[in-house]
Amino acid sequence: GKRMEFHLSPHSWMSALQKDFIFACGTRVHGAIIALQAGIPALCTAGDMRSKALCSFLSIPHLPGAAMTNYTAEQIYERIDINPINKTYAKCYANFIEFMQEAGLSPTYRPSQIF
């Protein structure tokens, strides 16, 4: 079977996630973000303070140090709560759009294309 994939676009990465995964768990924030954008529940183990701070700010489900424990996949999945991110996403996205517009840029994605 496949041991590794390399995606050159967020679209192909999201498609692969949607095809092969029911949830995502890992140490990297961007992995959790792309999974959540693909509609896949995700949890970041937030291996460092920057990751933990970013997860907290964006309301991304996180459990620092989970990778170093004896949690089963089922126990990790049960800890995923996407309600906080669903409540804060619109505000964060609006802030992002404002930042992009002030910089003279326009985003590639729109919320209707993500969810």
N, C-alpha and C positions, 0 to 999 in steps of 0.2 A: 503494500500500500504506500500511499504518499507519506513522506516524512517531513516535507517542508514545502511551503508555497511562498512565492514572492509576488506581491501585487503592485502594479505601477499606477493604479488609480484607486481612489476610494470606492468607486462603483464596483470594480471587480472584487475588492476586499469584502464589501458588504454583501455582494451576491454569494460569495463563498461561505460567509458566516451564515447567511439565511438558509443555505442548502445543507450545511453540515453540522450546525450547532443549535442546541436548545438554551445554552447559557455560556457565558465567558467569564473566566477568572484568571487574573494575572497581576504581575507587579507593575505593568506599564499603564499609565493613565490613557494614552492614546488608543490602546487596545480596548479599554472599557468604553471610550467615547465612540469609536467606530461601531462596536457591538450595539451600544444603545441606539445609535443612529439607524442601525439595521433592524431595530425592533427586537433585539436579543437582550434579555436581562444580563447584567454584568456586575461583577464585583472586582474592585481593585484591591490588591493586598498592600498597596501604598508602602513600598519598601523604604522610602526616605521621607524626610520632612517636607520637601517640595511637593512630592506626590500627595502626601496626606493633606497639605494645605490646599492644593488645587482640587482634590476630591471634595474637601469640606466646602470650599467656595462655590463649586459647581453643583453640589449636592449629589455627586456620583457615589453610589454605594461603595463603601470601603471598609476593610477590616485589616488594620495594620498588623503585620506579622502572621497572618493566616497561613502563609506558605510554610511557616516553620512549626506548624502544629500538627496534630493528628486528626484534623477535621476530615470527614469524608466529603465526597462531592455533593452528596445529598444535604449535609449539614451546611456547606457553603451556599448552596442554592437557596436553602431556607432562610438564610440571612440577607438575601437580596431584597431590598425594599426600594422600589422605583417611585414610590409616591412623592418623596421630597424633590427628586429631580423633575418630576412632572409638574410640580407646583412652581418651581423656580425657572424652568427652561425658557418660558416666554420672556421673562424679565432679562435673563442673561442674553438671549438672542437679540432682543431689542437694543441692549447696550452694545452688543457686537456690531449690529447694523449701524448704529450711530457712530461708533469708532471708525468703521470702514468708510462711511460717507464723509466724515471729517478729514480722512486721509485721501479722499478723492478716489476711492475704490468701490467696487460693487461685488457682493458675494456671488459665488458660483451656485450655491444651494439656497433654496427657499424652504421654510418649514413644511410646506405642502409636499415637497419632494423628499423630505427626510422621513416623515411619519405617515 
